[in-house]
């Protein structure tokens, strides 16, 4: 009985940990991420170490990213742009922001 409870708890904890590395972001206009042009729509942003994978159906863009924690909690998702290029994504409901440099590489 105890083993079943521990396994169930571990499964729930793993699901929660996985969800923390995946976020939903909506682009309202065409954007560029690491040279890839993305059309408006809702995308899933998955973090794999120092890489962000941005997906919507068959459309996929990958880019190095620096994950930073802010002192303030962001109320909603916010996307900072440099022209049509995404330079930063602030994740609503968290202290997390994803930072990209001008060439698409993560900032140091």
MMTF fields as JSON, N, C-alpha, C and O atoms, coordinates in Angstrom:
{
  "mmtfVersion": "1.0.0",
  "mmtfProducer": "UNKNOWN",
  "numBonds": 431,
  "numAtoms": 432,
  "numGroups": 108,
  "numChains": 1,
  "numModels": 1,
  "chainsPerModel": [1],
  "groupsPerChain": [108],
  "chainIdList": ["A"],
  "bondAtomList": [4, 2, 8, 6, 12, 10, 16, 14, 20, 18, 24, 22, 28, 26, 32, 30, 36, 34, 40, 38, 44, 42, 48, 46, 52, 50, 56, 54, 60, 58, 64, 62, 68, 66, 72, 70, 76, 74, 80, 78, 84, 82, 88, 86, 92, 90, 96, 94, 100, 98, 104, 102, 108, 106, 112, 110, 116, 114, 120, 118, 124, 122, 128, 126, 132, 130, 136, 134, 140, 138, 144, 142, 148, 146, 152, 150, 156, 154, 160, 158, 164, 162, 168, 166, 172, 170, 176, 174, 180, 178, 184, 182, 188, 186, 192, 190, 196, 194, 200, 198, 204, 202, 208, 206, 212, 210, 216, 214, 220, 218, 224, 222, 228, 226, 232, 230, 236, 234, 240, 238, 244, 242, 248, 246, 252, 250, 256, 254, 260, 258, 264, 262, 268, 266, 272, 270, 276, 274, 280, 278, 284, 282, 288, 286, 292, 290, 296, 294, 300, 298, 304, 302, 308, 306, 312, 310, 316, 314, 320, 318, 324, 322, 328, 326, 332, 330, 336, 334, 340, 338, 344, 342, 348, 346, 352, 350, 356, 354, 360, 358, 364, 362, 368, 366, 372, 370, 376, 374, 380, 378, 384, 382, 388, 386, 392, 390, 396, 394, 400, 398, 404, 402, 408, 406, 412, 410, 416, 414, 420, 418, 424, 422, 428, 426],
  "bondOrderList": [1, 1, 1, 1, 1, 1, 1, 1, 1, 1, 1, 1, 1, 1, 1, 1, 1, 1, 1, 1, 1, 1, 1, 1, 1, 1, 1, 1, 1, 1, 1, 1, 1, 1, 1, 1, 1, 1, 1, 1, 1, 1, 1, 1, 1, 1, 1, 1, 1, 1, 1, 1, 1, 1, 1, 1, 1, 1, 1, 1, 1, 1, 1, 1, 1, 1, 1, 1, 1, 1, 1, 1, 1, 1, 1, 1, 1, 1, 1, 1, 1, 1, 1, 1, 1, 1, 1, 1, 1, 1, 1, 1, 1, 1, 1, 1, 1, 1, 1, 1, 1, 1, 1, 1, 1, 1, 1],
  "groupList": [{"groupName": "UNK", "atomNameList": ["N", "CA", "C", "O"], "elementList": ["N", "C", "C", "O"], "formalChargeList": [0, 0, 0, 0], "bondAtomList": [1, 0, 2, 1, 3, 2], "bondOrderList": [1, 1, 2], "singleLetterCode": "X", "chemCompType": "L-PEPTIDE LINKING"}],
  "groupTypeList": [0, 0, 0, 0, 0, 0, 0, 0, 0, 0, 0, 0, 0, 0, 0, 0, 0, 0, 0, 0, 0, 0, 0, 0, 0, 0, 0, 0, 0, 0, 0, 0, 0, 0, 0, 0, 0, 0, 0, 0, 0, 0, 0, 0, 0, 0, 0, 0, 0, 0, 0, 0, 0, 0, 0, 0, 0, 0, 0, 0, 0, 0, 0, 0, 0, 0, 0, 0, 0, 0, 0, 0, 0, 0, 0, 0, 0, 0, 0, 0, 0, 0, 0, 0, 0, 0, 0, 0, 0, 0, 0, 0, 0, 0, 0, 0, 0, 0, 0, 0, 0, 0, 0, 0, 0, 0, 0, 0],
  "groupIdList": [1, 2, 3, 4, 5, 6, 7, 8, 9, 10, 11, 12, 13, 14, 15, 16, 17, 18, 19, 20, 21, 22, 23, 24, 25, 26, 27, 28, 29, 30, 31, 32, 33, 34, 35, 36, 37, 38, 39, 40, 41, 42, 43, 44, 45, 46, 47, 48, 49, 50, 51, 52, 53, 54, 55, 56, 57, 58, 59, 60, 61, 62, 63, 64, 65, 66, 67, 68, 69, 70, 71, 72, 73, 74, 75, 76, 77, 78, 79, 80, 81, 82, 83, 84, 85, 86, 87, 88, 89, 90, 91, 92, 93, 94, 95, 96, 97, 98, 99, 100, 101, 102, 103, 104, 105, 106, 107, 108],
  "secStructList": [7, 2, 2, 2, 2, 2, 2, 2, 2, 2, 2, 2, 2, 2, 2, 2, 2, 2, 2, 6, 6, 3, 3, 3, 3, 3, 3, 1, 1, 7, 3, 3, 3, 6, 6, 3, 3, 3, 7, 1, 3, 3, 3, 3, 3, 3, 3, 3, 6, 6, 3, 3, 3, 3, 3, 3, 6, 6, 3, 3, 3, 3, 3, 3, 7, 3, 3, 3, 3, 7, 1, 1, 7, 7, 1, 1, 7, 3, 3, 3, 3, 3, 6, 6, 3, 3, 3, 3, 3, 3, 7, 6, 6, 1, 1, 3, 3, 3, 3, 7, 7, 6, 6, 1, 1, 7, 7, 7],
  "xCoordList": [0.831, 0.0, 0.877, 0.632, 1.899, 2.771, 3.517, 3.687, 3.962, 4.677, 3.783, 4.247, 2.515, 1.597, 1.406, 1.357, 1.298, 1.117, 2.353, 2.232, 3.545, 4.776, 4.907, 5.308, 4.572, 4.641, 3.659, 4.0, 2.455, 1.446, 1.909, 1.739, 2.487, 2.993, 4.139, 4.205, 5.035, 6.169, 5.676, 6.237, 4.646, 4.093, 3.511, 3.722, 2.782, 2.196, 3.303, 3.226, 4.317, 5.423, 6.143, 6.524, 6.33, 6.984, 6.14, 6.682, 4.839, 3.961, 4.03, 4.058, 4.058, 4.146, 5.49, 5.547, 6.566, 7.896, 7.975, 8.582, 7.376, 7.387, 6.603, 7.014, 5.482, 4.654, 5.39, 5.139, 6.292, 7.022, 8.005, 8.48, 8.32, 9.257, 8.544, 9.186, 7.232, 6.458, 5.412, 4.691, 5.343, 4.448, 3.704, 4.176, 2.556, 1.78, 1.945, 1.81, 2.242, 2.452, 1.692, 1.704, 1.027, 0.297, 0.98, 1.238, 1.268, 1.81, 0.665, -0.068, 0.506, -0.592, -0.203, -1.05, 1.084, 1.584, 2.75, 3.271, 3.18, 4.329, 5.573, 5.82, 6.347, 7.572, 8.701, 8.475, 9.919, 11.097, 11.793, 12.036, 12.111, 12.87, 14.014, 13.794, 15.24, 16.447, 16.395, 16.801, 15.895, 15.827, 14.577, 14.332, 13.772, 12.535, 11.376, 11.176, 10.614, 9.432, 8.243, 7.929, 7.588, 6.409, 5.193, 5.247, 4.114, 2.87, 2.103, 2.374, 1.157, 0.364, -0.321, -0.728, -0.436, -1.084, -0.575, 0.271, -1.107, -0.709, 0.355, 0.18, 1.452, 2.598, 2.912, 2.639, 3.484, 3.965, 5.461, 6.174, 5.946, 7.373, 7.859, 7.43, 8.752, 9.311, 10.776, 11.525, 11.175, 12.565, 13.287, 12.858, 14.386, 15.243, 16.653, 17.427, 16.978, 18.278, 18.374, 17.545, 19.359, 19.551, 18.922, 19.298, 17.954, 17.289, 15.785, 15.178, 15.19, 13.737, 13.258, 13.792, 12.244, 11.62, 10.214, 9.411, 9.918, 8.634, 7.858, 8.324, 6.645, 5.89, 4.447, 3.813, 3.954, 2.54, 2.288, 2.619, 1.705, 1.514, 2.852, 3.728, 3.01, 4.262, 5.317, 6.466, 4.936, 5.878, 6.696, 6.15, 8.018, 8.911, 10.109, 10.712, 10.441, 11.648, 12.414, 11.82, 13.732, 14.586, 15.585, 16.062, 15.889, 16.875, 17.498, 16.824, 18.777, 19.365, 18.653, 18.228, 18.525, 17.808, 18.462, 19.016, 18.382, 18.822, 17.569, 16.76, 17.408, 16.255, 16.661, 17.627, 15.908, 16.187, 14.979, 13.838, 15.246, 14.183, 14.154, 15.179, 12.971, 12.774, 12.309, 11.736, 12.553, 12.053, 10.537, 9.87, 9.997, 8.549, 7.91, 8.522, 6.684, 5.919, 5.162, 4.527, 5.228, 4.559, 3.089, 2.776, 2.187, 0.754, 0.283, -0.528, 0.795, 0.405, 1.657, 2.728, 1.508, 2.611, 2.898, 1.976, 4.162, 4.559, 5.721, 6.645, 5.662, 6.698, 7.366, 6.698, 8.674, 9.433, 9.998, 10.504, 9.9, 10.318, 11.434, 11.535, 12.26, 13.252, 12.952, 13.466, 12.116, 11.587, 10.577, 9.61, 10.799, 9.907, 10.501, 9.912, 11.67, 12.387, 12.014, 12.008, 11.703, 11.417, 12.732, 13.669, 12.804, 14.02, 13.829, 14.798, 12.561, 12.305, 10.857, 9.964, 10.63, 9.28, 9.178, 9.944, 8.233, 7.966, 6.744, 5.691, 6.893, 5.844, 4.88, 5.276, 3.611, 2.588, 2.398, 2.427, 2.202, 1.987, 3.27, 3.232, 4.419, 5.719, 6.678, 6.338, 7.867, 8.965, 9.938, 11.022, 9.556, 10.445, 10.381, 9.306, 11.585, 11.65, 12.706, 13.745, 12.419, 13.305, 13.936, 13.227, 15.255, 15.968, 16.764, 17.517, 16.58, 17.288, 18.135, 17.73, 19.303, 20.097, 19.757, 18.89, 20.412, 20.064, 20.277, 19.576, 21.222, 21.483, 20.69, 20.82, 19.859, 19.09, 19.744, 19.121, 21.025, 21.71, 21.343, 20.952, 21.469, 21.171, 22.213, 23.379, 21.772, 22.718, 23.505, 23.049, 24.675, 25.512, 25.408, 26.044],
  "yCoordList": [-1.188, 0.0, 1.255, 2.189, 1.269, 2.434, 2.628, 3.763, 1.536, 1.646, 2.254, 3.07, 1.873, 2.431, 3.919, 4.69, 4.333, 5.741, 6.541, 7.633, 6.001, 6.704, 6.832, 7.883, 5.767, 5.812, 6.843, 7.608, 6.87, 7.838, 9.253, 10.12, 9.513, 10.85, 11.231, 12.37, 10.301, 10.575, 10.908, 11.786, 10.224, 10.498, 11.901, 12.617, 12.299, 13.636, 14.684, 15.695, 14.465, 15.416, 15.558, 16.665, 14.462, 14.497, 15.29, 16.074, 15.098, 15.839, 17.338, 18.15, 17.704, 19.11, 19.683, 20.796, 18.943, 19.416, 19.587, 20.545, 18.681, 18.787, 20.009, 20.704, 20.268, 21.41, 22.721, 23.697, 22.762, 23.986, 24.352, 25.487, 23.431, 23.695, 23.89, 23.869, 24.078, 24.252, 25.343, 25.325, 26.283, 27.423, 27.689, 27.322, 28.32, 28.711, 30.209, 31.007, 30.582, 31.985, 32.265, 31.45, 33.427, 33.807, 34.994, 36.019, 34.833, 35.917, 36.5, 35.764, 37.816, 38.483, 38.998, 39.45, 38.92, 39.335, 38.424, 37.738, 38.395, 37.551, 37.969, 39.157, 36.976, 37.227, 36.371, 35.412, 36.747, 35.977, 35.494, 36.262, 34.198, 33.611, 32.818, 31.832, 33.258, 32.608, 32.374, 31.317, 33.361, 33.272, 32.607, 32.658, 31.98, 31.328, 32.315, 32.945, 32.442, 33.308, 32.505, 31.435, 33.032, 32.378, 33.26, 34.469, 32.666, 33.379, 33.573, 32.872, 34.505, 34.698, 33.397, 32.589, 33.22, 32.02, 31.699, 32.404, 30.619, 30.159, 29.088, 28.12, 29.271, 28.37, 27.8, 28.424, 26.616, 25.976, 26.232, 25.943, 26.771, 27.013, 25.978, 25.972, 25.103, 24.064, 24.381, 24.682, 24.312, 24.571, 23.254, 22.406, 23.093, 21.918, 22.414, 22.666, 22.552, 23.103, 24.539, 25.364, 24.858, 26.21, 26.453, 27.389, 25.605, 25.734, 25.882, 25.181, 26.803, 26.939, 26.357, 26.68, 25.498, 24.93, 25.507, 25.298, 26.233, 26.908, 26.151, 26.02, 25.639, 24.768, 25.22, 25.719, 25.023, 25.164, 24.222, 24.546, 23.062, 22.063, 21.614, 21.183, 21.715, 21.298, 22.401, 22.162, 23.602, 24.716, 24.613, 24.592, 24.549, 24.432, 25.356, 25.392, 26.102, 26.934, 26.621, 26.473, 26.523, 26.289, 27.428, 27.957, 27.79, 28.849, 28.718, 28.314, 29.056, 29.137, 30.225, 31.236, 30.018, 30.965, 31.029, 30.05, 32.203, 32.368, 32.543, 33.434, 31.705, 31.786, 32.616, 32.297, 33.689, 34.562, 34.609, 34.471, 34.804, 34.995, 36.457, 37.039, 37.044, 38.437, 38.54, 37.595, 39.671, 39.89, 40.004, 39.588, 40.573, 40.738, 39.559, 38.945, 39.252, 38.215, 38.879, 39.916, 38.287, 38.839, 38.432, 37.251, 39.401, 39.12, 38.355, 37.435, 38.742, 38.095, 37.855, 38.382, 37.057, 36.887, 38.228, 38.976, 38.524, 39.739, 39.392, 38.678, 39.906, 39.627, 40.938, 41.866, 41.023, 42.212, 41.938, 40.853, 42.941, 42.794, 43.772, 44.845, 43.393, 44.27, 44.188, 43.313, 45.106, 44.98, 43.844, 43.863, 42.844, 41.684, 40.5, 39.42, 40.714, 39.652, 39.638, 40.672, 38.441, 38.29, 38.386, 37.638, 39.308, 39.454, 38.917, 38.565, 38.856, 38.404, 37.971, 38.592, 36.904, 36.46, 36.394, 35.682, 37.134, 37.095, 36.213, 36.442, 35.202, 34.204, 34.637, 34.768, 34.861, 35.288, 34.283, 33.072, 34.803, 33.964, 33.425, 32.64, 33.846, 33.377, 34.557, 35.702, 34.247, 35.22, 34.972, 35.555, 34.12, 33.646, 34.507, 34.867, 34.834, 35.463, 34.755, 34.334, 34.634, 33.989, 35.09, 35.899, 35.131, 36.232, 35.698, 34.732, 36.351, 36.013, 37.213, 38.352, 36.988, 38.143, 38.465, 37.818, 39.434, 39.906, 38.865, 38.875, 37.967, 36.949, 35.683, 34.729, 35.661, 34.462, 33.625, 32.712, 33.927, 33.175, 33.733, 34.894, 32.909, 33.371, 34.387, 34.308, 35.348, 36.319, 35.665, 34.704, 36.191, 35.612, 36.394, 36.048],
  "zCoordList": [0.0, 0.0, 0.0, -0.763, 0.859, 0.947, -0.38, -0.826, -1.014, -2.284, -3.357, -4.152, -3.392, -4.38, -4.154, -5.112, -2.898, -2.592, -2.995, -3.551, -2.715, -3.076, -4.583, -5.084, -5.316, -6.77, -7.312, -8.214, -6.779, -7.213, -6.949, -7.806, -5.792, -5.458, -6.388, -6.851, -6.663, -7.55, -8.958, -9.614, -9.426, -10.756, -10.82, -11.799, -9.785, -9.748, -9.69, -10.389, -8.879, -8.773, -10.113, -10.492, -10.828, -12.132, -13.127, -13.906, -13.11, -14.014, -13.717, -14.641, -12.452, -12.075, -12.505, -13.028, -12.294, -12.687, -14.205, -14.685, -14.958, -16.415, -16.872, -17.801, -16.224, -16.606, -16.378, -17.086, -15.407, -15.097, -16.205, -16.243, -17.099, -18.183, -19.52, -20.57, -19.493, -20.7, -20.469, -19.471, -21.399, -21.236, -22.54, -23.616, -22.443, -23.617, -23.84, -22.912, -25.094, -25.45, -26.74, -27.663, -26.802, -28.011, -28.676, -28.045, -29.972, -30.783, -31.592, -32.252, -31.547, -32.236, -33.622, -34.393, -33.92, -35.228, -35.58, -34.701, -36.851, -37.21, -36.42, -36.212, -35.987, -35.226, -35.787, -36.524, -35.416, -35.8, -34.541, -33.61, -34.53, -33.429, -34.04, -34.743, -33.767, -34.257, -35.77, -36.252, -36.511, -37.959, -38.499, -39.705, -37.634, -38.068, -37.965, -36.926, -39.052, -39.064, -38.547, -39.068, -37.518, -36.947, -37.177, -36.953, -37.616, -37.869, -36.558, -35.583, -36.518, -35.301, -34.88, -35.715, -33.576, -33.05, -31.66, -31.108, -31.105, -29.779, -29.929, -30.67, -29.222, -29.306, -27.937, -26.911, -27.933, -26.719, -26.662, -27.622, -25.549, -25.351, -24.353, -23.199, -24.793, -23.935, -23.685, -24.614, -22.429, -22.071, -21.87, -21.088, -22.584, -22.463, -22.188, -23.112, -20.907, -20.544, -21.01, -20.627, -21.822, -22.324, -23.681, -24.386, -24.055, -25.348, -25.16, -24.351, -25.916, -25.959, -27.288, -28.349, -27.213, -28.403, -28.464, -27.555, -29.536, -29.695, -30.763, -31.895, -30.402, -31.299, -31.46, -30.531, -32.682, -32.987, -34.153, -35.293, -33.881, -34.931, -35.481, -34.73, -36.799, -37.443, -37.436, -37.807, -37.019, -36.964, -35.686, -34.583, -35.849, -34.7, -34.898, -35.971, -33.848, -33.852, -32.573, -31.505, -32.687, -31.525, -31.42, -32.424, -30.181, -29.976, -28.593, -27.645, -28.469, -27.136, -26.341, -26.902, -25.056, -24.213, -22.842, -22.342, -22.259, -20.876, -20.026, -20.285, -19.025, -18.131, -16.922, -16.229, -16.677, -15.536, -14.616, -15.056, -13.341, -12.355, -11.958, -11.604, -12.022, -11.675, -10.224, -9.683, -9.607, -8.245, -8.249, -7.302, -9.328, -9.411, -10.129, -11.003, -9.754, -10.421, -11.573, -11.382, -12.757, -13.923, -13.906, -13.76, -14.053, -14.007, -15.245, -15.143, -16.406, -17.67, -18.505, -18.204, -19.552, -20.488, -21.153, -21.477, -21.353, -22.057, -22.971, -22.582, -24.183, -25.162, -25.541, -25.998, -25.355, -25.757, -27.139, -27.423, -27.984, -29.371, -29.709, -29.116, -30.658, -31.273, -32.767, -33.463, -33.256, -34.616, -34.626, -33.865, -35.495, -35.506, -34.739, -34.697, -34.135, -33.426, -31.947, -31.281, -31.45, -30.022, -29.26, -29.539, -28.296, -27.498, -26.076, -25.402, -25.624, -24.256, -24.14, -24.718, -23.392, -23.063, -21.551, -20.901, -20.991, -19.553, -19.342, -19.938, -18.491, -18.303, -17.205, -16.047, -17.565, -16.618, -15.487, -15.704, -14.276, -13.102, -12.501, -11.554, -13.049, -12.553, -12.406, -12.705, -11.942, -11.871, -13.035, -13.069, -13.975, -15.033, -16.282, -16.763, -16.803, -18.116, -18.95, -18.443, -20.232, -21.186, -22.014, -22.612, -22.058, -22.712, -23.905, -23.785, -25.065, -26.293, -26.701, -26.466, -27.31, -27.771, -29.225, -29.813, -29.796, -31.144, -32.213, -33.225, -32.021, -33.026, -32.81, -33.577, -31.763, -31.46, -30.395, -29.854, -30.072, -29.029, -27.667, -27.546, -26.656, -25.294, -24.861, -25.247, -24.049, -23.512, -22.39, -21.771, -22.14, -21.075, -19.813, -18.818]
}
